[in-house]
């Protein structure tokens, strides 16, 4: 049976420009949320004036910055980190055996806004010849695929906030099917723009704690009032276990299983019975040959919305009881949309590897309806053999990734 292992990690987030800084920030409970200083916030009298911007701007050359949308830039930064971390020389794997699967929830939103402004100000000359490759939602995957000559296949799942996790699930399937030996996979999003922010504001899904940005994102807390929009990218290298062993690769752990489902209930609200979420969780265990008792930790999707956190918590309890130790990284990361599942998959892998679960920020008073062992205050040391990471998205998309220690 083909096993799939994680050999490389890369990220750029509101907590840091790489995995080490992001992981340290998660363990410290250090927030990446701050007040927005953009002119449009005041110009349009935005009721929400906070977001989780990148901690480190993309370090790319001038040409790359000009030809890539911001979400493509972030994907490239994280992909290069992950490839280096995996110790993959250019000739280590044939291009025909290399794949790329990178999801995004929104795509080239910053470019779309800029080109719209450009045509209004200067006509056709105000639009870049590179506009379409920068706007198209497969741009991050395509750019990384070109960089690494990924001829086994380049794919770009779009399933809203589950996109990064779904990309990892499809990459896992590529390797299991024998279509690739190495796949760069994950998610990227960067859309802190007026139109996107306004849409979420109008949907009343965002926190309006402008006076206390560091306390705005409050997963599972009784006083939560919505999520905080963030930007970032997370990329992991998945390899066929035999291929990784043959080249002597360092292995972080296994992607044992993946489960995907849909609520078929509502375009934005989760099914209150959690049927689809439970299906994704149990499918991840089944496909990975894991039992409920194997799972010692759940990295929750928990965005800090009143309904979403409640449904997920009830579903986790239904599937696993009150035994797993739970955390919710969006308390410090904000909601990275299509990148969130990928960055949180990295956190889950590191929790298993290091035997530590980061705290959930701003959990001052656990919602009395939630019956979970949620880590708060400080990290919790706990030996782990397997853990899951949940990601759910508008449209009813549910994805659960099951990671385990290397065999």
N, C-alpha and C positions, 0 to 999 in steps of 0.2 A: 504494500500500500504506500502511495506517495505521501511523504510528510513534507510540510512547508515550514521553513524556519525564517526568522527575522535576523538579518545580518547587518543592517545599516539603518541609522536614524538621522533625520534632518528636520529642523524646524526654525521658523522665525515667527515670533508671537509678541503680544503686548508685554510679556515678561522678560524677553530677551531675544537676541539675535541668533541663538543656537539652542540645541537640546539641553546642554548643561545648564545654561542660564535659566531656561524655562523650567526645568525640573527643580532647580534650586528655588525659584520663585514660588512654585507650587508647594514645595515642602515648607517654605517660610510663611506661606499665606500672604505673600506680598501682592498687592493689587496692581493691575495694569490699567485700571480705569481712571480717567481724568476729565477735566472740563474741556470742551471744545472751544478753540479760539478762532475758528474760521469766520469770515465776514458774513457768510450766508446764515449763520445761526442767529445773529442779531437782525440782519436784514429782513428775514422772514418770521421773526419772533417765535422761534422754535420753543415749544414747552419742554422739550428734552434737549439738554445741552451737555451731555456727557457721552463718552464712548471709550473704547479700549483700542487705542492706536498702537502701531508697532513701536517696540522699544528701540529698535535699530533700523534705520532706513536701508533699503537694499543696496548692497555694495556691488554694483555692476558697472560696466563701462558705458560711456556716453551713448554709443550706438544702441546697445541693448536697452538702455533706459528709454530711448526715443522710439524704439520699434516694438516694445512690449507694454501691454496694459499692466497696471499695478498688480493685479492678481497673477499674471504671467510672470512678472518679476519675482514675486514671492515664491511661486512654485519652483522657479529655476534656482533661487538661493537655497531652498530646502533640499531640492534634488541633488545639487552639487555636494551639499554636506553629507547626505545619506550615501551617495556613491563613494565618496572618500572614506566615510566611516566604515563602509563594508569592505574596504581594502581591495576594490575591484580595479585591476589594471585594464587598460583599453582592450587588450587582447585576451582577457580572462574568459570572455563568453562571446560566442559568435553573434553578430547582429541578428541573425535569423532566429536566435534563441533568447533575444531580449524583448521585453514588453514594457509598456507604460500604460497605467490606468490612473488618471487623475480627475477627480470630480470637482465641480464648483456649483455653488447654489445660485449665483447671480451671473457670473462671468464678467465681461469687460465693462462694467457700469461706469467707472471713472472716465474711460475713453468715450463712451456713448454721450455722457454729459458734456465732455470737452468738445466733441465734434459738433454737437448741437449748438453750443455757444459759438463755435468757430464759424459755422455757416451763417448764423444770424449776424455776426459781426463783419465777415469778409466774403461771404458767398462761397463758391466752390473752392476757392484758394484757401479757405479757412479749414478745409478738411484734409487730413493726412492721407497720402496714398496707402499707408499701412493701416487705415482705420478698420477695415473688415477683419483682418487677422487679429487685431487687437480686441475687437468687440466679441468675436465669436466664442461661445462658451467652451468649445474644445481647444481654445488657444493655449491654456496651460499645459494640457496633455501633448498637444502638437509641438509646442516649443521644446519641451523636455524630450519628446520622442526624436526630434531632429538632432538635438544635442548628443543623444546617446545612440543614435542610429538603431532605433528599436523596431526591427522589421518583423518581429513575431506578432505585432499588433499594438496599436495605440488607441485607447478608448477613453471616453469622457462621460461617465454617468452624471446625470443631473437629477437629483432627488432632494432638492432643497437642503435642509440642514443635515440630512443623512448622506449627502453626496460623498464626502471623504471616506466614511465607513463603507458605503456601498462599493466605492472604487476598490478598497482593500479586499472586500469579499469577492469581487469579480477577478481581481488579480490572483487570489487564492485558487479560484476555479480554473483560471488559465493554466496554472502550474499543475494542479491536480489532473487536468485533462491531457497533460503532456504537450501543451502548445508552447511553453516557454520554460527556461531554466531559471531566469532572473527577471523580476518585474519591479520597476520603480512605481510606487503607488501611494496615493493619499489624496489630499484636497487642498484647495487654496481659494480664498475669497478676500476681496478688498473693495468694499462698496460703502464706505462712510461718506456718502454724497447726499446733497439736498433731497433728491427725488426718493431715494431708497429710505432715508431717515423719515421723510414725510409720510411715506406709505406705512411704515411701522407705527409711526405716531398716530396716524388716522385709524389704524387697526387697534389702537389702545393696548399694544402688547409690550411696550417698553417701560422701564422704570423712569420715573420723573424726579428721582432724588438728586436734583442738581446741586443742592447745598452740601451733600456728602457723597461725592463720587465713589470713594473707596468702600462705602457701605451700601451701594445701590443694588448690586447683584447679590441676592440672598437665597440661594437654593434651599428648599425645604423649610425655610424660616416662616414663622407664623405671620410676619409682617412683609413678606415679599410682595412686590407690586409690578413685576415685569422684568424682562431681560435687558442687558446692556449690549449694544452692537459693538462688535470687535472686528479685527482683521488679522490675517495670518496665514500660515501654510504649515502643513506637516507632511513629510514624505518618509516612507519606510522602504527598505529593500527586502523583498521576499525572494527566497531561493528554494529550489528543490533541495531537500536535505542531503541527498547523495552528492549533488553537485557541490554544495557548500563544504561538505566533508572532504571531498576530493581535493579542493583547493586550500584546505586548512583554514577556513573562515572562522572568525569569532562569532558565536551565536548568542543572541540575547534570549531567545526562547522560541516556542513554536506558535504558529497560528493554527490551532487545532481544528477549529470549526467556524462556520459562519451561517447565520440565519437571516433571511429576508422575508418580509411579508408586507401586506398593506391593510389598513383599517377598512377601506371602502366605506367610510362613514361621513367625513366632512372635509372640505378643502383645507381648513386650518386647524380645527379642533380635533384632539385625539378622541378615539372611541372611549367613552367613560367606563366601559367594562374592561378595557385593556386587552381585548381578545387578540388583536394583531400583535401587540407588543409581546404578549406571552408566547405567541406562536414563534416569533423571531428568536426569543431567548431559548425556547425548548429545541428549536431547529438547530441553533448553534451548538447546543450540547450534544444532540443526536449525531450531527455530522462530525463532531470531534471525538466521539466515543467517550464522552464525559457524563458523569452523573451530577445531580443536584448537589450531592455531598462533596464533590470535588471542588466546587466553586467557593472560595473563601473571601472573594472581594468582587464588588460590583462598582464599576466606574459609571455613574449615572449620567444620563443626558441632561436631566434637571436644569432647566434654563432660568429658573426663578419666576416662572409664571404661576399664578394661583391654581389653574386647572391642570396644566401639564405636569407639574411636580407631584400633585396629588394622585393622578392616574398612574404615573410611573411607579410611585412608591407602593401603591396598592398592588400593582402587578408584580413587582419584585417580591413583595411579601407572599403573594399567592403562589409564585413559582418556587421561591427559595426559603420561605419562612423568615424568621428574624435572625438567622445565623450569619449571613455574609456581612462583612464590613463594607460600608458604602461611603463613597466620596463624590463630590460634584465640583469639578474644576472651574466651571463657569463663574464661580464666585470671585475668582481673581482674573481669569482670562477674558471675561465677557463672553459673548456668543460669537464665535468665529464663522458661523453659518456653515458653508460647505467644507471649511477646513476643520471644524470642531471635532468631528469624528476621528479624523486622522491624528490630530494633536493629542486627543484623549486616548487613542489607541497606543500612542507612544508612552503616555503616562502609565497606562495599564501594564505594558511590557516592563517598564522600569519598576513598577510596584512589585511585580513578581520577581524580577531579577534581584532587587535590593531588599526585598522583604519589608517594605514600608508603604503605608497608604497616606497620601497628603490629606491635610485637613480641609474641610469645607468652610470657606470664609463666610463671615457675617451670620453664622448660625447662632444667634443669641437665644432664640426660643423656638425649639422644634415644634412645628405644627402638631397639635395634639392628635390629629387624625392620621399621622404618619407613624408607622410601627417599624422603623428601621434603626439599625445601629449605625448612625451617621457619624463619621469622624469629624471632630471640630476642635478648635483651640490649638492643637499641636499634632504632628504626625503620629501615626500609630505603627509601632513595630509589630509585624505579624508574619510568620512563615507562610508562604503561599505556593501552592502547586499549580493552581489554575484560577483564572479570573475572567470576567466578561466586561465588555464595554458596550453600552447602549447608545444608539443614535436614532433620533426620530425627526421626521421632516414634514412640512406642509405637504398636503396631498395624501397624507396617511402613510408615508413611507416609514418602515421600521427595519432597522438593521442591528444585529447583535454579533459581535466578534468575540470568539472564545480563545484566549491565549493560555499557554501552559509552559511549564519549564521544559527545557530540552530533555529528551528521553536519554 
